[in-house]
Amino acid sequence: MKKGEKILFGVVALLVIITVVNFVVLESVRRHSEKPLFPVLTHFDFSADGLQGYHLYQQSNCYSCHRAVGSGTSMGVSLDGLGSKHDTSYFYNFLKNPEQTYGSRTLDHGAPPKDAAYVASLPDADLHSMAVFLSELKSDQGSSSSFEPPKGESSFIDSMIDMWAPDGWRSQYKDIRDWIKTKSTEEQHDAKH
Ligand code: HEC
């Protein structure tokens, strides 16, 4: 081997070794740590109807595009936490009449030949149970599917607002974080009385 080749192979081998070591370390940390690597910010507590909806969801192949309850794919939208954004009737209407409910063109839900066109023609009772299931997938404060940003001060959010929010927005809109603060002091106040 020429000297250049040796260096090249050496660098590649080193990168492969670093990658393998990193993977092994990260995996063993993940397996042995008590806390999850990323905080889980969604939760669910199914009613009997919701659980029935979950079984129907599994039988109807929704997870071939969606992720929910910790499994599925990421081809479509992740459904975990969506129940904090919409209610049962929204979900039912979406499954039945996707485009009208969405208010814009959809990719997979809708009329044939779209890939999820079969969903709208499932029995009404099934769609209703699945809508209940979806409404019970709740998000916690700070999750990407929650309206409420993470607890506490965040210099990241402050700097993003400074950088991107047009000046007019400050007078036009309220910062939801101020609203959360007043809400929680009011709750403490109420609890004392
Ligand atoms: C072929 C892939 C595919 C399948 C199968 C599929 N979906 Fe979807 N789903 C999507 C995509 C993509 C979107 C985003 C909207 C769109 O463009 O169609 C979506 C959106 C949604 C939404 C979001 C609505 C919102 O307003 O945020 C819900 C709820 C949903 N799907 C439920 C289901 C259920 C329940 C099933 C099974 C009965 C299912 N989907 C099957 C691809 C799929």
py3Dmol code that shows the C-alpha trace and the ligand (Angstrom):
import py3Dmol

protein = """\
ATOM      1  CA  MET A   1       0.000   0.000   0.000  1.00  0.00           C
ATOM      2  CA  LYS A   2       1.119   3.537  -0.701  1.00  0.00           C
ATOM      3  CA  LYS A   3       1.501   5.971   2.139  1.00  0.00           C
ATOM      4  CA  GLY A   4      -1.587   7.992   1.056  1.00  0.00           C
ATOM      5  CA  GLU A   5      -3.711   4.862   0.972  1.00  0.00           C
ATOM      6  CA  LYS A   6      -2.556   3.879   4.429  1.00  0.00           C
ATOM      7  CA  ILE A   7      -3.556   7.288   5.810  1.00  0.00           C
ATOM      8  CA  LEU A   8      -6.924   7.150   4.032  1.00  0.00           C
ATOM      9  CA  PHE A   9      -7.745   3.649   5.298  1.00  0.00           C
ATOM     10  CA  GLY A  10      -6.472   4.618   8.732  1.00  0.00           C
ATOM     11  CA  VAL A  11      -8.841   7.619   8.904  1.00  0.00           C
ATOM     12  CA  VAL A  12     -11.817   5.560   7.691  1.00  0.00           C
ATOM     13  CA  ALA A  13     -11.053   2.758  10.180  1.00  0.00           C
ATOM     14  CA  LEU A  14     -10.761   5.307  12.979  1.00  0.00           C
ATOM     15  CA  LEU A  15     -14.146   6.825  12.088  1.00  0.00           C
ATOM     16  CA  VAL A  16     -15.755   3.379  12.027  1.00  0.00           C
ATOM     17  CA  ILE A  17     -14.254   2.546  15.440  1.00  0.00           C
ATOM     18  CA  ILE A  18     -15.419   5.871  16.939  1.00  0.00           C
ATOM     19  CA  THR A  19     -18.944   5.297  15.577  1.00  0.00           C
ATOM     20  CA  VAL A  20     -19.140   1.750  16.960  1.00  0.00           C
ATOM     21  CA  VAL A  21     -17.794   2.827  20.379  1.00  0.00           C
ATOM     22  CA  ASN A  22     -20.265   5.750  20.511  1.00  0.00           C
ATOM     23  CA  PHE A  23     -23.156   3.472  19.628  1.00  0.00           C
ATOM     24  CA  VAL A  24     -22.218   0.868  22.242  1.00  0.00           C
ATOM     25  CA  VAL A  25     -21.755   3.511  24.970  1.00  0.00           C
ATOM     26  CA  LEU A  26     -25.022   5.286  24.121  1.00  0.00           C
ATOM     27  CA  GLU A  27     -26.991   2.037  23.981  1.00  0.00           C
ATOM     28  CA  SER A  28     -25.636   0.817  27.314  1.00  0.00           C
ATOM     29  CA  VAL A  29     -26.346   4.197  28.941  1.00  0.00           C
ATOM     30  CA  ARG A  30     -29.865   4.090  27.529  1.00  0.00           C
ATOM     31  CA  ARG A  31     -30.467   0.528  28.743  1.00  0.00           C
ATOM     32  CA  HIS A  32     -29.144   1.058  32.216  1.00  0.00           C
ATOM     33  CA  SER A  33     -30.443   4.517  32.953  1.00  0.00           C
ATOM     34  CA  GLU A  34     -33.599   4.813  35.038  1.00  0.00           C
ATOM     35  CA  LYS A  35     -34.720   7.930  33.213  1.00  0.00           C
ATOM     36  CA  PRO A  36     -35.560   7.908  29.488  1.00  0.00           C
ATOM     37  CA  LEU A  37     -32.978   9.683  27.296  1.00  0.00           C
ATOM     38  CA  PHE A  38     -35.653  12.060  26.093  1.00  0.00           C
ATOM     39  CA  PRO A  39     -38.469  13.023  28.400  1.00  0.00           C
ATOM     40  CA  VAL A  40     -41.776  11.459  27.315  1.00  0.00           C
ATOM     41  CA  LEU A  41     -44.265  14.316  27.130  1.00  0.00           C
ATOM     42  CA  THR A  42     -47.377  12.482  26.072  1.00  0.00           C
ATOM     43  CA  HIS A  43     -49.640  10.161  28.037  1.00  0.00           C
ATOM     44  CA  PHE A  44     -52.856   8.188  27.676  1.00  0.00           C
ATOM     45  CA  ASP A  45     -55.380   6.596  29.936  1.00  0.00           C
ATOM     46  CA  PHE A  46     -57.918   4.767  27.817  1.00  0.00           C
ATOM     47  CA  SER A  47     -61.606   4.439  28.589  1.00  0.00           C
ATOM     48  CA  ALA A  48     -63.308   1.203  27.478  1.00  0.00           C
ATOM     49  CA  ASP A  49     -64.387   2.909  24.238  1.00  0.00           C
ATOM     50  CA  GLY A  50     -60.912   4.351  23.721  1.00  0.00           C
ATOM     51  CA  LEU A  51     -59.306   0.940  24.175  1.00  0.00           C
ATOM     52  CA  GLN A  52     -61.731  -0.546  21.674  1.00  0.00           C
ATOM     53  CA  GLY A  53     -60.730   2.288  19.305  1.00  0.00           C
ATOM     54  CA  TYR A  54     -57.074   1.438  19.843  1.00  0.00           C
ATOM     55  CA  HIS A  55     -57.687  -2.180  18.786  1.00  0.00           C
ATOM     56  CA  LEU A  56     -59.564  -0.984  15.701  1.00  0.00           C
ATOM     57  CA  TYR A  57     -56.723   1.433  14.958  1.00  0.00           C
ATOM     58  CA  GLN A  58     -54.281  -1.488  15.061  1.00  0.00           C
ATOM     59  CA  GLN A  59     -56.526  -3.682  12.891  1.00  0.00           C
ATOM     60  CA  SER A  60     -57.062  -0.881  10.353  1.00  0.00           C
ATOM     61  CA  ASN A  61     -53.347  -0.581   9.558  1.00  0.00           C
ATOM     62  CA  CYS A  62     -53.172   3.060  10.587  1.00  0.00           C
ATOM     63  CA  TYR A  63     -49.754   2.422  12.085  1.00  0.00           C
ATOM     64  CA  SER A  64     -48.318   1.720   8.646  1.00  0.00           C
ATOM     65  CA  CYS A  65     -48.233   5.531   8.345  1.00  0.00           C
ATOM     66  CA  HIS A  66     -48.683   6.796  11.894  1.00  0.00           C
ATOM     67  CA  ARG A  67     -46.930   6.585  15.220  1.00  0.00           C
ATOM     68  CA  ALA A  68     -49.003   6.305  18.397  1.00  0.00           C
ATOM     69  CA  VAL A  69     -48.647   4.797  21.859  1.00  0.00           C
ATOM     70  CA  GLY A  70     -44.936   4.297  21.269  1.00  0.00           C
ATOM     71  CA  SER A  71     -45.080   2.262  18.057  1.00  0.00           C
ATOM     72  CA  GLY A  72     -45.680   2.629  14.343  1.00  0.00           C
ATOM     73  CA  THR A  73     -43.843   4.497  11.605  1.00  0.00           C
ATOM     74  CA  SER A  74     -43.067   8.134  10.987  1.00  0.00           C
ATOM     75  CA  MET A  75     -44.431   8.287   7.425  1.00  0.00           C
ATOM     76  CA  GLY A  76     -47.471  10.353   8.446  1.00  0.00           C
ATOM     77  CA  VAL A  77     -48.223  12.509  11.455  1.00  0.00           C
ATOM     78  CA  SER A  78     -47.348  11.290  14.944  1.00  0.00           C
ATOM     79  CA  LEU A  79     -50.687  10.947  16.710  1.00  0.00           C
ATOM     80  CA  ASP A  80     -49.426  10.926  20.301  1.00  0.00           C
ATOM     81  CA  GLY A  81     -50.640  14.011  22.129  1.00  0.00           C
ATOM     82  CA  LEU A  82     -53.040  15.129  19.368  1.00  0.00           C
ATOM     83  CA  GLY A  83     -55.987  14.666  21.751  1.00  0.00           C
ATOM     84  CA  SER A  84     -54.926  17.847  23.540  1.00  0.00           C
ATOM     85  CA  LYS A  85     -55.429  19.780  20.309  1.00  0.00           C
ATOM     86  CA  HIS A  86     -58.685  18.372  19.003  1.00  0.00           C
ATOM     87  CA  ASP A  87     -61.788  16.664  20.369  1.00  0.00           C
ATOM     88  CA  THR A  88     -63.659  13.488  19.420  1.00  0.00           C
ATOM     89  CA  SER A  89     -65.958  15.182  16.925  1.00  0.00           C
ATOM     90  CA  TYR A  90     -63.029  16.796  15.093  1.00  0.00           C
ATOM     91  CA  PHE A  91     -61.340  13.399  14.735  1.00  0.00           C
ATOM     92  CA  TYR A  92     -64.537  11.725  13.578  1.00  0.00           C
ATOM     93  CA  ASN A  93     -65.110  14.476  11.010  1.00  0.00           C
ATOM     94  CA  PHE A  94     -61.507  14.296   9.855  1.00  0.00           C
ATOM     95  CA  LEU A  95     -61.629  10.528   9.325  1.00  0.00           C
ATOM     96  CA  LYS A  96     -64.950  10.817   7.495  1.00  0.00           C
ATOM     97  CA  ASN A  97     -64.358  14.030   5.466  1.00  0.00           C
ATOM     98  CA  PRO A  98     -60.622  14.692   5.586  1.00  0.00           C
ATOM     99  CA  GLU A  99     -60.240  17.659   3.242  1.00  0.00           C
ATOM    100  CA  GLN A 100     -63.279  19.614   4.437  1.00  0.00           C
ATOM    101  CA  THR A 101     -62.172  19.173   8.045  1.00  0.00           C
ATOM    102  CA  TYR A 102     -58.501  19.887   7.397  1.00  0.00           C
ATOM    103  CA  GLY A 103     -59.373  22.975   5.398  1.00  0.00           C
ATOM    104  CA  SER A 104     -56.699  22.266   2.822  1.00  0.00           C
ATOM    105  CA  ARG A 105     -55.572  19.558   0.444  1.00  0.00           C
ATOM    106  CA  THR A 106     -54.450  16.319   2.042  1.00  0.00           C
ATOM    107  CA  LEU A 107     -51.833  13.862   0.944  1.00  0.00           C
ATOM    108  CA  ASP A 108     -53.146  10.435   1.942  1.00  0.00           C
ATOM    109  CA  HIS A 109     -56.576  10.819   3.550  1.00  0.00           C
ATOM    110  CA  GLY A 110     -59.407  11.655   1.128  1.00  0.00           C
ATOM    111  CA  ALA A 111     -60.959  10.234  -2.007  1.00  0.00           C
ATOM    112  CA  PRO A 112     -59.449   7.310  -3.953  1.00  0.00           C
ATOM    113  CA  PRO A 113     -56.792   6.749  -5.251  1.00  0.00           C
ATOM    114  CA  LYS A 114     -55.204   8.291  -2.142  1.00  0.00           C
ATOM    115  CA  ASP A 115     -53.500   5.658  -0.014  1.00  0.00           C
ATOM    116  CA  ALA A 116     -55.653   6.203   3.100  1.00  0.00           C
ATOM    117  CA  ALA A 117     -58.923   6.585   1.160  1.00  0.00           C
ATOM    118  CA  TYR A 118     -60.210   3.342   2.696  1.00  0.00           C
ATOM    119  CA  VAL A 119     -60.366   5.038   6.107  1.00  0.00           C
ATOM    120  CA  ALA A 120     -63.419   7.186   5.255  1.00  0.00           C
ATOM    121  CA  SER A 121     -65.428   4.105   4.238  1.00  0.00           C
ATOM    122  CA  LEU A 122     -64.831   2.143   7.457  1.00  0.00           C
ATOM    123  CA  PRO A 123     -68.035   1.559   9.495  1.00  0.00           C
ATOM    124  CA  ASP A 124     -69.255   4.664  11.323  1.00  0.00           C
ATOM    125  CA  ALA A 125     -69.128   2.955  14.723  1.00  0.00           C
ATOM    126  CA  ASP A 126     -65.441   2.066  14.141  1.00  0.00           C
ATOM    127  CA  LEU A 127     -64.588   5.628  13.129  1.00  0.00           C
ATOM    128  CA  HIS A 128     -66.307   6.867  16.258  1.00  0.00           C
ATOM    129  CA  SER A 129     -64.342   4.511  18.536  1.00  0.00           C
ATOM    130  CA  MET A 130     -61.100   5.492  16.831  1.00  0.00           C
ATOM    131  CA  ALA A 131     -62.011   9.159  17.311  1.00  0.00           C
ATOM    132  CA  VAL A 132     -62.459   8.503  21.039  1.00  0.00           C
ATOM    133  CA  PHE A 133     -59.085   6.712  21.106  1.00  0.00           C
ATOM    134  CA  LEU A 134     -57.408   9.662  19.341  1.00  0.00           C
ATOM    135  CA  SER A 135     -58.964  12.179  21.748  1.00  0.00           C
ATOM    136  CA  GLU A 136     -57.454  10.267  24.675  1.00  0.00           C
ATOM    137  CA  LEU A 137     -53.875  10.643  23.395  1.00  0.00           C
ATOM    138  CA  LYS A 138     -52.942  13.609  25.577  1.00  0.00           C
ATOM    139  CA  SER A 139     -49.883  15.812  25.613  1.00  0.00           C
ATOM    140  CA  ASP A 140     -48.119  17.381  28.587  1.00  0.00           C
ATOM    141  CA  GLN A 141     -46.900  20.946  28.781  1.00  0.00           C
ATOM    142  CA  GLY A 142     -43.788  21.385  26.660  1.00  0.00           C
ATOM    143  CA  SER A 143     -44.514  18.593  24.186  1.00  0.00           C
ATOM    144  CA  SER A 144     -44.537  19.467  20.478  1.00  0.00           C
ATOM    145  CA  SER A 145     -48.254  18.674  20.369  1.00  0.00           C
ATOM    146  CA  SER A 146     -49.091  20.943  23.309  1.00  0.00           C
ATOM    147  CA  PHE A 147     -50.093  24.592  23.056  1.00  0.00           C
ATOM    148  CA  GLU A 148     -48.145  25.237  26.250  1.00  0.00           C
ATOM    149  CA  PRO A 149     -44.369  25.753  25.945  1.00  0.00           C
ATOM    150  CA  PRO A 150     -41.968  24.030  28.394  1.00  0.00           C
ATOM    151  CA  LYS A 151     -42.119  25.055  32.044  1.00  0.00           C
ATOM    152  CA  GLY A 152     -39.754  27.743  33.315  1.00  0.00           C
ATOM    153  CA  GLU A 153     -37.788  30.448  31.584  1.00  0.00           C
ATOM    154  CA  SER A 154     -36.188  29.601  28.265  1.00  0.00           C
ATOM    155  CA  SER A 155     -33.527  31.853  26.816  1.00  0.00           C
ATOM    156  CA  PHE A 156     -33.909  29.894  23.582  1.00  0.00           C
ATOM    157  CA  ILE A 157     -37.586  30.831  23.204  1.00  0.00           C
ATOM    158  CA  ASP A 158     -36.817  34.453  24.188  1.00  0.00           C
ATOM    159  CA  SER A 159     -34.126  34.776  21.559  1.00  0.00           C
ATOM    160  CA  MET A 160     -36.288  33.107  18.897  1.00  0.00           C
ATOM    161  CA  ILE A 161     -39.092  35.581  19.601  1.00  0.00           C
ATOM    162  CA  ASP A 162     -36.648  38.507  19.508  1.00  0.00           C
ATOM    163  CA  MET A 163     -35.291  37.292  16.210  1.00  0.00           C
ATOM    164  CA  TRP A 164     -38.420  36.201  14.339  1.00  0.00           C
ATOM    165  CA  ALA A 165     -41.582  37.751  15.748  1.00  0.00           C
ATOM    166  CA  PRO A 166     -42.564  40.917  13.828  1.00  0.00           C
ATOM    167  CA  ASP A 167     -42.741  43.995  16.104  1.00  0.00           C
ATOM    168  CA  GLY A 168     -46.492  44.408  15.613  1.00  0.00           C
ATOM    169  CA  TRP A 169     -47.118  41.025  17.221  1.00  0.00           C
ATOM    170  CA  ARG A 170     -46.178  42.262  20.673  1.00  0.00           C
ATOM    171  CA  SER A 171     -49.133  44.639  20.789  1.00  0.00           C
ATOM    172  CA  GLN A 172     -51.400  42.386  18.757  1.00  0.00           C
ATOM    173  CA  TYR A 173     -50.906  39.090  20.596  1.00  0.00           C
ATOM    174  CA  LYS A 174     -50.424  37.970  24.175  1.00  0.00           C
ATOM    175  CA  ASP A 175     -47.465  35.784  25.123  1.00  0.00           C
ATOM    176  CA  ILE A 176     -48.982  32.477  26.229  1.00  0.00           C
ATOM    177  CA  ARG A 177     -46.212  32.169  28.839  1.00  0.00           C
ATOM    178  CA  ASP A 178     -47.537  35.266  30.644  1.00  0.00           C
ATOM    179  CA  TRP A 179     -51.005  33.770  30.546  1.00  0.00           C
ATOM    180  CA  ILE A 180     -49.705  30.484  32.056  1.00  0.00           C
ATOM    181  CA  LYS A 181     -47.935  32.446  34.809  1.00  0.00           C
ATOM    182  CA  THR A 182     -51.084  34.388  35.794  1.00  0.00           C
ATOM    183  CA  LYS A 183     -53.123  31.184  35.565  1.00  0.00           C
ATOM    184  CA  SER A 184     -50.821  29.335  37.973  1.00  0.00           C
ATOM    185  CA  THR A 185     -50.646  32.215  40.487  1.00  0.00           C
ATOM    186  CA  GLU A 186     -54.427  32.432  40.390  1.00  0.00           C
ATOM    187  CA  GLU A 187     -54.652  28.700  41.056  1.00  0.00           C
ATOM    188  CA  GLN A 188     -52.298  29.002  44.030  1.00  0.00           C
ATOM    189  CA  HIS A 189     -54.339  31.923  45.231  1.00  0.00           C
ATOM    190  CA  ASP A 190     -57.564  29.895  44.922  1.00  0.00           C
ATOM    191  CA  ALA A 191     -55.995  26.937  46.711  1.00  0.00           C
ATOM    192  CA  LYS A 192     -55.216  29.111  49.742  1.00  0.00           C
ATOM    193  CA  HIS A 193     -58.828  30.188  50.132  1.00  0.00           C
TER     194      HIS A 193
END
"""
ligand_1 = """\
43
HEC
C -51.198 5.835 3.696
C -50.811 6.486 4.931
C -51.846 6.731 5.987
C -52.720 5.805 6.543
C -52.880 4.337 6.183
C -53.453 6.514 7.555
N -53.041 7.826 7.609
Fe -53.742 9.254 8.894
N -52.567 10.652 7.988
C -51.685 10.413 6.957
C -51.164 11.691 6.492
C -50.138 11.869 5.392
C -51.782 12.697 7.263
C -51.705 14.212 7.091
C -52.943 14.603 6.325
C -52.884 14.155 4.878
O -52.136 14.766 4.121
O -53.588 13.186 4.503
C -52.630 12.013 8.222
C -53.372 12.644 9.190
C -54.099 11.992 10.171
C -54.674 12.638 11.327
C -54.394 14.057 11.714
C -55.501 15.069 11.641
C -55.001 16.421 12.111
O -55.787 17.333 11.950
O -53.903 16.587 12.607
C -55.358 11.677 12.028
C -56.114 11.862 13.311
C -55.187 10.436 11.311
N -54.414 10.650 10.192
C -55.719 9.224 11.707
C -55.602 8.032 10.979
C -56.286 6.793 11.334
C -57.169 6.593 12.552
C -55.942 5.882 10.370
C -56.412 4.454 10.245
C -57.840 4.197 10.236
C -55.021 6.543 9.447
N -54.875 7.847 9.838
C -54.437 5.925 8.340
C -51.367 9.177 6.425
C -52.058 8.001 6.680
"""
view = py3Dmol.view(width=600, height=400)
view.addModel(protein, "pdb")
view.setStyle({"model": 0}, {"cartoon": {"style": "trace"}})
view.addModel(ligand_1, "xyz")
view.setStyle({"model": 1}, {"stick": {}})
view.zoomTo()
view.show()
